[in-house]
Amino acid sequence: MCTVMKPAMLVVILAAISSLQASPAVAADKPDAPKSPAKSQLSLDRGRTAVLIMDYENQILGMLPEKTQAAVLDNASAVLKQARQAHLPVIYVVVRFRDGYPEVSRQNKRFAGLKESGRLREGTPGAEIDARVAPQPGDIVVTKRRVGAFSTTDLESILRANNISTLAMFGISTSGVVLSTVRWAADMDYQLVVVSDACADLDDEVHRVLIEKVFPGQAAVVSTQEFSKALAGKPERSGK
């Protein structure tokens, strides 16, 4: 008899695997090994950094408790304001489907429910980006048909055309678009920043494990305040 693994347990296992992949081995006979160094201050090359705000659509935000919605929207607004003031490209990643959901396979367990419910259909209010973090003139909107920001999109072409090597990202959910995008982008050798308090998940424990245990192996995990402080500092000279 097959038992379905709980999401939180699966993420804990993923965290353990990431730790093994990202951390050097420590000898068992050295219990007094020095502690890890303190977290260094984030430094950004503004000329080669873009901000990704992912899946901030009405129906996705609506799945979160109101208190969580308010917090992530406030933090997202702060990040976007600072990014625009620093003249960083702002890229919105949204998930939407055509009428009839021709992109959704019956074999796709995650999206089959969306097709049945009619959610996230192009042109409907639920598929629109929340007005409090709406795109501004000059921002880019990328539409995906799957979970990660790179899958089924032209995001890679946009980044390469603009000489982007660092991605500062946040989105909903932490275990969905954020996790998928971190994994894909890390494999393509982008430098990554995850703005932790502008991310949220339906499962608080899954969010915590990803932010604290999984993402640090491939990204700098910072708060909105830390990200804003990095942008407010003296800009690095880009490699253009």
N, C-alpha and C positions, 0 to 999 in steps of 0.2 A: 504494500500500500504506500502510495507516494504522499508525502507531507509537504504542504506549501510553506516556504520559509517566510517569516514575517519581514517586512521592509526594514525595520530597525536592525534586526539581526543581520540581514544582508549587508547593510551599510557598515556595520561593525566589522564584518569579515573583509569588506572592501578596504576599510581603513587599515586593517592589519596587513593586507597585501601591499597597499601603498607604502606603508612604513618600511616593509622589507625591501621594496624596490628603491625607495628614495634615500634610506639611511645606511651609512656604512656599518658593517658588522662591529660589535663590541665584544671583546673577549670576556668569557664568563668568569675568568679569574681576576677581573679588575673591577671590583665593586665600588671602588672609590674614584671612578672615572669622573673627570670634571663635568660640571653641568653645561648645558648648551648656552652659548653666548646670548646676551640680551638682544631682543628684537631691534634691528637697525632701522633707522628712519628711511621712509620711502623716498626714492629719488626717481624723477621721471624726465625722459627726453620728450619735451612737448612737441617737437617737430615730427616725432614718429609714433605718437600715442593717439589712439582713438578710444572713445567711450562707447560701450555697447549697453543699451538698456533693452532688456529682453522680456517679452510676454507680459507687458504691463497693460493688458487689455481688460476691459470691463468685466467680462465673464470670468476671467482668471482671477483678477483681484477680488471679485465677489465671493470666491470660495474661502477667503481668509476671514478670520474674525475682524470686526470693525476696528478694534484697537490696533491690531497688526497692520491692517490696511493703512490707517492713519500714519503709523510710524514709518512704514516703508515709503509711502508717498512723500512724506516730509524729507526723508533722507535722499530719495531719488531726486527731488526738486533741488535740493542743495548741491548735489553732485553735478547735475545738469547746468545749474547756474554758474558754478565755478568753472566747469569745462568750457562753456561758451565764452566766459570772460577771458579764458586762457587761449581761446581760438583753437580748441581741440575739435576734430571731427566728432559729431554725435550721430551714432547709427542706431536706429530702432530696429529691433528684430521682432516680428509678429508672426503668429501662426494663424492662418486663415485657409478656408477651403472654398472651392467653387460650388455653385448650385449642383446638387446631386452628389457631391463629395466623390468625384471620379478619382481623386488622389488616394482615397482610403481603401485599402485592401481588406477583405473579410478576415484575412489572417493576422491583421494588425490589432492585437489585443488592446493596446492603449487607445487607439483612435476609433475603434468600432463603436464605442459608446457615444462618441461625439457625433458620429453620423446618425445614430438612432435618435439622439436628442435634438439635433439641428443646431448645435452650438458652434460658435466661431465660424459662421458662414460669412463670406465676403459681402459687404454692404449692409450688414446688420449692426445695430447698436452694440451688441455684446462683443463684437469683434473689433470695435474701435478702441484706440488707445485712450486711457483715462485722461480727461480734459486737464487735470491738474499737472500732468507731465507731457502734454501734447507736443508734437514736433513743431519746431520753429523753422522759418525760412532758411534754407541752406542745409538742414538736417537731411539724413538719408533714411529711408524706410526699406527694409529688406523683408520679404515675405517668404516664410518657410512652410513646408507641408509635413514636416517631421519634427522631432524633438529638438535636436541640436541646431545651433545658429548656422553651421556650415552645410549641413545636409539639405539638399534640394534648393540651395540658394546660390547667388552670385557674390556672396560676401567676400570670398577669397580674392576674386578679381578686383573688387573695390579696394581692399586693403593693399594689394600689390600695386595697384595704379597710384595709390597715394603714399607709397613708401612707408607703410605702417608696420612696425615691428613689436609694439607693445599694445596690449588690449586691457583696458580697465573695464570690468564688466560687473553687472548685477542683474537679477531677474527673479521671476517666479515661474517655476519653483526651483528651490535649491537642488533638489534631487532630480529635476527634470532638465530644463534648458541649461541651467548653470553647470551642472555636473557634465552633461554631454558636451558642452562647448569647451569647458576646461580641458577635458580629455583630448578632444580633437585638436584644439589649438596648441596644446603642449606637444602633441606628436608632430605638429608642423613647425615647432621651434619658435613660436611666439613667446615673448615675455608676457606674463600674465599678472594681473592685479584683480582680486575679487573684493568688492566693497560689501562686507559681510552684513551690515545692518540695513542695506537696501535690498537684501535677499530675504525670502521667506519660503516656508514649506508648510504643507498641511500637517506634517508630523514634526513637532518641535525637536524631538530627540534625533530624528534623521538630519534635520538642519544642523543641530549642534555637532554631531559627529563629523559631518562633511566639512563644516567650517573649521573645527578644531583639529581634526585628525587626518582628513583626506586631502583637502585643497592645499594646505601648506607644503605638501610634497611637490607641488607643481606651480604654485602661485604665491604671490605676496598677498596675504589676507589682511585687510585694513578696515578701519571704520570710516564713516563719512568724514569725520573730523580729521583723521590722519590723511585721507586723500586730499581734502581741501588744503591742508597745511602744505602738502607736497607741491600742489599747484601754485600756492601763494609764494613759494620760495623762488630763489633765483633759477631761471630755466637753464637746463643743460644745453650745450651746443649739439645740435643734431648732426647726423652723419651724411646729410644731403650734400 
